[in-house]
């Protein structure tokens, strides 16, 4: 064979081999295009299956087409077929001489999707197995951080909190520069709180804000940190019963608020942070020990109303603001509530309208317009979203009755086992309060002790505790001298 003929044969062979390689690569690209751009999953699957039938060699090119077949089946929501294809792909390449670091190596991606499909559409336990295998078998995979994130999510879904925290912590430590890290850290904080590890939870949230300040999760972390600090403070106060216990976290809470206001002034969470602080200062545990608590709450109400008027919290602050005004400026208070009610009607926001009307009833009661208050609250009972809410309004209606009628009505609610525990305990406390106002201290103390003994898990327990201290001293007052006990 002369030199020209030999050279021509070599060139022809190179062209043929190059075409075969291009065809395989092009097939994977075309399957991907059909799947992603056209979303023609049937055509993508048909093309992939045809290629696999004609190319049996387990090389990188075949592997990519096989993976695209599984992704196309996944896109078509044929999860059983997708699992079968992806598992077969992983099985084919269990032992391989292929370079796992090459971009075209996708067995690790296949294993990740095995876990993902089981997690969301199959057996969560098998999802855990799939993710765990992806993490363990492919330590250099670009899917590893995602697999760890999803594995942590499954653990938390199943309330396996220790494993969830461990997985997310490992993710944060190994991949701190990924988008997964700050969100994983946020989940760590929430899981620690659920475990009752409040100090650790606060530290987790604070770390997120400090280490990933530009993350969209940073403002949420500060919000969550404050909520845990508030819960921690209330819990410690229940045990310590001291002023120091109830105000010990206030400086940290205010520091988080300051950081939010300065670094994230446009964050959507600011209004909620302020609403949380109102609830914090109005908590009976707080205002029992902090003489300025109510004034602080009122200042935040005013700030919310003026600075966040379009937010749900800002609009609800109008209700609080009106109640604050009711003693000195009742007409202005009612004006703001009527204006808020009109806004709610226009927006067809039934929840906001309910809140505005409920607050209006409180203002009317406070200024002595009992019949109008009764009219407003009676209308609300009929539109209450559930029995519990309706019962809360019925309690407000009871407060408008003469005292003897109130005593009877509270007794009926308190003894009705069909009612929610919060309703029954509230009725007991109000029943005790009316007894105390009538100098019936022994009866009041008996009811308060019933709340403390049987309803310690309800919101009414704080009111019962504050009443009991006074009642213990009052029962010692001789009956003939009880009429003037308030003056003593």
C-alpha positions in Angstrom: 0.0 0.0 0.0 1.5 3.3 -1.0 1.9 6.2 1.4 -1.0 8.2 0.1 -3.4 5.3 0.4 -2.2 4.6 4.0 -2.6 8.3 5.0 -6.1 8.4 3.5 -7.1 5.3 5.5 -5.8 6.8 8.7 -7.7 10.0 8.1 -10.8 8.0 7.3 -10.5 6.0 10.5 -10.0 9.1 12.7 -13.1 10.7 11.1 -15.2 7.5 11.8 -14.0 7.2 15.4 -14.6 10.9 15.9 -18.1 10.7 14.5 -19.0 7.8 16.8 -17.8 9.8 19.8 -19.6 12.9 18.6 -22.8 10.8 18.0 -22.8 9.5 21.6 -22.1 12.9 23.1 -24.7 14.5 20.8 -27.2 11.8 21.8 -26.9 12.7 25.5 -27.1 16.4 24.7 -30.2 15.8 22.4 -31.9 13.7 25.1 -31.2 16.5 27.6 -32.5 19.1 25.2 -35.7 17.2 24.6 -36.1 16.8 28.3 -35.2 20.3 29.5 -36.1 22.6 26.7 -38.9 20.8 24.8 -40.1 18.9 27.9 -40.9 16.1 25.4 -40.2 13.3 27.8 -41.6 10.6 25.5 -39.2 11.6 22.7 -36.3 11.9 25.1 -36.9 8.4 26.5 -37.3 6.8 23.1 -34.0 8.3 21.9 -32.2 7.3 25.0 -33.5 3.7 24.9 -32.6 3.4 21.2 -29.0 4.5 21.9 -28.6 2.2 24.9 -29.9 -0.8 22.9 -27.2 -0.2 20.2 -24.3 0.8 22.5 -23.4 -1.8 25.1 -19.9 -0.6 26.1 -19.9 0.8 29.6 -18.2 4.0 28.9 -18.7 7.6 29.9 -20.9 8.4 26.9 -23.3 5.5 27.5 -23.4 6.4 31.1 -24.6 9.9 30.4 -27.3 8.7 28.1 -28.5 6.2 30.7 -28.6 9.0 33.3 -30.6 11.2 30.9 -33.1 8.3 30.5 -33.7 8.2 34.2 -34.1 12.0 34.4 -36.6 11.9 31.5 -38.6 9.3 33.3 -38.4 11.4 36.5 -39.6 14.4 34.5 -42.6 12.3 33.2 -43.4 11.4 36.8 -42.8 7.7 36.1 -40.9 7.3 39.3 -40.8 3.5 39.3 -39.1 3.5 35.9 -36.8 6.3 36.9 -35.7 4.4 40.0 -35.2 1.2 38.0 -33.1 3.0 35.4 -31.0 4.9 37.9 -30.4 1.9 40.1 -29.4 -0.1 37.0 -26.9 2.6 36.1 -25.4 2.6 39.5 -25.2 -1.2 39.5 -23.5 -1.2 36.1 -20.7 1.0 37.3 -20.2 -0.4 40.8 -16.8 -1.5 39.8 -15.4 0.7 37.1 -12.0 1.9 35.8 -13.5 5.2 34.7 -12.2 8.4 36.1 -14.8 9.5 38.8 -13.4 13.0 38.8 -14.3 13.7 35.2 -17.2 16.0 34.5 -18.9 13.4 32.4 -19.0 10.8 35.3 -22.7 10.9 36.5 -23.1 7.8 38.5 -22.9 9.9 41.7 -25.8 12.0 40.3 -27.8 8.9 39.6 -27.3 7.7 43.2 -28.4 11.2 44.5 -31.6 10.9 42.4 -32.3 7.5 43.8 -32.4 9.0 47.3 -34.4 12.0 46.1 -37.1 10.0 44.4 -37.5 7.6 47.4 -37.5 10.6 49.7 -40.3 12.5 48.0 -42.2 9.9 46.1 -41.5 6.5 47.7 -40.1 5.1 51.0 -38.4 7.7 53.2 -36.3 5.0 54.8 -35.0 4.0 51.4 -34.5 7.7 50.7 -32.1 7.8 53.7 -30.3 4.8 52.3 -30.0 6.4 48.9 -28.6 9.7 50.3 -26.3 7.9 52.7 -24.8 5.8 49.8 -24.4 8.9 47.7 -22.5 10.7 50.5 -20.3 7.7 51.5 -19.5 6.3 48.0 -18.8 9.6 46.2 -16.9 11.9 48.6 -15.8 14.2 45.7 -19.2 14.4 44.1 -20.7 17.8 43.3 -24.0 16.4 44.6 -22.6 15.5 48.0 -23.6 18.7 49.8 -27.1 18.5 48.3 -27.4 14.9 49.4 -26.3 15.9 53.0 -28.9 18.7 53.0 -31.7 16.4 51.9 -30.6 13.7 54.3 -30.8 16.2 57.2 -34.3 17.2 56.0 -35.5 13.5 56.1 -34.1 13.0 59.6 -36.0 16.1 60.8 -39.2 15.1 59.1 -39.0 11.8 61.0 -38.2 13.6 64.2 -34.7 12.0 64.4 -33.4 15.3 65.7 -30.0 14.1 66.8 -29.2 12.7 63.4 -30.6 15.7 61.7 -28.5 18.1 63.7 -25.4 15.9 63.2 -25.9 15.8 59.4 -26.5 19.5 59.0 -23.6 20.4 61.3 -21.3 18.2 59.2 -22.6 19.9 56.0 -21.9 23.3 57.5 -18.4 22.3 58.5 -17.5 20.7 55.2 -19.2 23.1 52.8 -19.4 26.5 54.6 -19.2 28.4 51.3 -22.2 26.8 49.6 -25.7 28.1 49.6 -26.7 25.0 51.6 -24.7 26.0 54.6 -26.7 28.9 56.1 -30.0 27.2 55.5 -28.7 24.1 57.2 -27.5 26.2 60.1 -31.0 27.6 60.4 -32.4 24.1 60.6 -29.9 23.3 63.3 -31.2 26.2 65.4 -34.8 25.1 65.0 -34.0 21.4 65.8 -32.0 22.4 68.9 -35.0 24.5 70.1 -37.3 21.5 69.6 -35.0 19.4 71.7 -35.2 22.0 74.5 -31.6 23.1 74.1 -32.4 26.7 74.1 -28.9 28.2 74.7 -27.5 26.0 71.9 -30.3 27.1 69.7 -29.6 30.8 70.3 -25.9 30.2 69.6 -26.8 28.4 66.3 -29.0 31.3 65.1 -26.4 33.9 66.1 -23.7 32.0 64.3 -25.7 32.1 61.1 -26.1 35.9 61.3 -22.4 36.4 62.1 -20.9 33.9 59.6 -23.3 34.4 56.7 -24.5 38.0 57.1 -25.3 38.3 53.4 -27.5 35.2 53.4 -31.3 35.7 52.9 -31.6 33.5 56.0 -29.7 36.0 58.3 -32.7 38.2 59.2 -34.8 35.1 59.8 -32.0 33.8 62.1 -32.2 37.0 64.2 -36.0 36.7 64.4 -35.6 33.1 65.5 -32.9 33.9 68.0 -35.1 36.5 69.6 -38.0 34.1 69.9 -35.8 31.5 71.7 -34.3 34.2 73.9 -37.9 35.2 74.9 -39.0 31.6 75.5 -35.8 30.9 77.5 -36.4 34.0 79.7 -40.0 33.0 80.4 -39.0 29.5 81.3 -36.3 30.6 83.7 -38.6 33.1 85.3 -41.1 30.4 86.1 -38.4 28.7 88.1 -36.6 31.7 89.6 -39.5 34.0 90.2 -37.1 37.0 90.2 -36.9 40.2 88.3 -33.4 39.3 87.2 -34.6 36.1 85.5 -37.4 37.8 83.5 -35.2 40.6 82.1 -31.9 38.8 81.7 -32.2 38.4 77.9 -33.6 41.8 77.1 -30.2 43.3 76.2 -29.5 40.4 73.7 -33.0 40.8 72.2 -32.5 44.5 71.7 -29.1 43.9 70.2 -30.7 41.6 67.5 -33.3 44.2 66.8 -30.7 46.9 66.4 -28.7 44.7 64.0 -31.8 44.0 62.0 -32.7 47.7 61.8 -29.3 48.8 60.7 -28.1 46.0 58.4 -31.4 44.8 57.0 -33.7 47.8 57.2 -35.9 46.6 54.3 -36.3 43.0 55.6 -39.8 41.6 55.7 -39.1 40.1 59.1 -38.8 43.4 60.9 -42.5 43.9 61.4 -42.8 40.4 62.8 -39.9 41.0 65.1 -41.6 44.1 66.5 -44.9 42.2 66.9 -43.0 39.5 68.8 -41.6 42.2 71.1 -45.1 43.5 71.8 -46.2 40.0 72.9 -43.0 39.7 74.9 -43.6 42.8 76.9 -47.3 42.1 77.4 -46.6 38.6 78.7 -47.8 38.4 82.3 -44.4 37.0 83.4 -42.8 40.1 82.0 -45.0 42.9 83.2 -45.2 41.4 86.7 -41.5 42.2 87.1 -40.8 45.0 84.6 -42.7 48.1 85.5 -42.0 49.7 82.1 -43.1 46.7 80.1 -46.5 48.1 79.0 -45.0 51.4 78.1 -42.4 49.6 76.0 -45.1 47.6 74.2 -47.1 50.7 73.5 -44.0 52.4 72.0 -43.5 49.5 69.7 -47.2 49.6 68.7 -46.9 53.2 67.8 -43.7 52.5 65.8 -45.3 49.7 63.9 -48.4 51.7 63.0 -46.3 54.6 61.7 -43.5 52.7 60.0 -45.0 49.5 58.7 -48.6 50.5 57.9 -48.9 48.2 54.9 -47.8 45.0 56.8 -50.1 42.6 58.5 -48.4 43.4 61.8 -48.6 47.1 61.2 -52.3 46.9 60.5 -52.9 44.8 63.6 -50.9 47.3 65.6 -53.8 49.7 64.8 -56.0 47.5 67.0 -53.5 47.8 69.9 -53.1 51.5 69.3 -56.9 52.1 69.4 -57.1 50.2 72.8 -54.3 52.4 74.1 -56.2 55.5 73.0 -59.6 54.4 74.3 -59.3 55.9 77.8 -58.3 59.4 76.7 -59.4 59.6 73.1 -62.2 57.1 72.5 -63.5 58.9 69.3 -60.1 58.7 67.7 -59.7 55.1 68.7 -63.0 54.2 67.1 -62.1 56.2 64.0 -58.9 54.2 63.5 -60.7 50.9 64.0 -63.5 51.8 61.6 -60.9 52.8 59.0 -59.0 49.5 59.5 -62.3 47.6 59.2 -63.0 49.3 55.9 -59.5 48.5 54.6 -60.1 44.8 55.6 -63.4 44.7 53.8 -61.9 46.2 50.6 -59.1 43.6 50.7 -61.6 40.9 51.6 -59.4 40.0 54.6 -61.7 38.3 57.0 -59.1 37.7 59.6 -58.0 41.4 59.8 -61.7 42.5 59.8 -62.3 40.1 62.7 -59.4 41.5 64.7 -60.5 45.1 64.1 -64.1 44.4 65.2 -62.9 42.5 68.2 -60.8 45.4 69.3 -63.7 47.7 68.6 -65.8 45.7 71.1 -63.0 46.1 73.7 -62.9 49.9 73.2 -66.7 50.2 73.4 -66.7 48.2 76.6 -63.9 50.3 78.1 -65.8 53.6 77.5 -69.0 52.2 78.9 -71.0 51.6 75.7 -72.0 48.1 76.8 -74.9 47.5 74.4 -72.8 48.5 71.3 -70.0 46.2 72.5 -72.5 43.4 72.9 -73.8 44.0 69.4 -70.3 43.9 67.9 -69.2 40.8 69.7 -72.4 38.9 69.1 -72.0 39.4 65.4 -68.4 38.0 65.7 -69.6 34.8 67.4 -71.6 34.0 64.3 -68.6 34.4 61.9 -65.9 32.9 64.2 -63.7 30.4 62.2 -63.9 27.7 64.9 -65.5 26.8 68.2 -62.5 27.8 70.3 -62.5 31.4 68.9 -66.2 31.6 69.3 -65.8 30.6 72.9 -63.2 33.3 73.5 -65.7 35.9 72.3 -68.5 34.3 74.4 -66.2 35.0 77.4 -66.0 38.6 76.4 -69.8 38.7 76.2 -70.0 37.3 79.7 -67.9 40.1 81.0 -70.7 42.5 80.0 -73.3 40.8 82.2 -74.2 41.6 85.8 -71.9 39.9 88.3 -74.2 37.2 89.5 -75.0 36.3 85.9 -71.2 36.3 85.2 -70.5 33.9 88.0 -73.1 31.4 86.7 -71.9 31.7 83.1 -68.2 31.2 84.1 -69.1 28.2 86.1 -70.9 26.6 83.2 -67.9 27.1 80.9 -65.4 25.9 83.4 -67.3 22.7 84.1 -68.1 21.9 80.5 -65.6 19.2 79.5 -66.4 19.6 75.8 -64.7 23.0 75.9 -61.1 23.6 75.2 -58.8 23.6 78.2 -57.7 27.1 77.6 -61.3 28.2 77.6 -62.1 26.3 80.8 -59.0 27.7 82.6 -59.8 31.2 81.5 -63.3 30.9 82.8 -61.9 29.6 86.1 -59.6 32.6 86.5 -62.3 35.1 85.6 -64.7 33.3 88.0 -62.1 33.6 90.7 -61.6 37.3 89.9 -65.3 38.1 90.3 -65.3 36.2 93.6 -62.4 38.2 94.8 -64.1 41.5 93.8 -67.1 40.4 95.9 -64.8 39.7 98.9 -65.3 35.9 98.6 -61.6 35.2 99.0 -61.9 31.6 100.0 -63.9 30.7 97.0 -61.5 32.6 94.7 -58.5 30.9 96.2 -60.1 27.5 95.7 -60.6 28.2 92.0 -57.1 29.6 91.5 -55.6 26.5 93.1 -57.7 24.4 90.7 -56.1 26.2 87.7 -52.6 25.7 89.1 -53.2 22.0 89.9 -55.0 21.0 86.7 -54.4 23.6 84.0 -50.7 24.4 84.4 -50.2 24.0 80.7 -52.6 26.8 79.7 -52.1 30.5 79.3 -54.3 31.3 82.3 -51.7 29.9 84.8 -49.8 33.2 84.9 -52.9 35.2 85.9 -53.7 32.5 88.5 -50.2 32.7 90.0 -50.4 36.5 90.3 -53.9 36.3 92.0 -52.9 33.6 94.4 -50.2 35.6 96.2 -52.8 38.4 96.9 -55.5 35.9 97.9 -53.4 34.1 100.4 -53.0 37.3 102.4 -56.6 38.4 101.9 -58.2 35.2 103.3 -56.6 36.2 106.6 -58.6 39.4 106.7 -61.6 39.0 109.1 -64.9 38.8 107.3 -66.2 42.0 109.1 -63.3 44.0 107.8 -63.2 42.8 104.2 -65.2 45.7 102.7 -62.2 48.0 103.0 -59.4 45.5 102.2 -58.4 47.4 99.0 -57.5 50.4 101.2 -55.1 48.4 103.2 
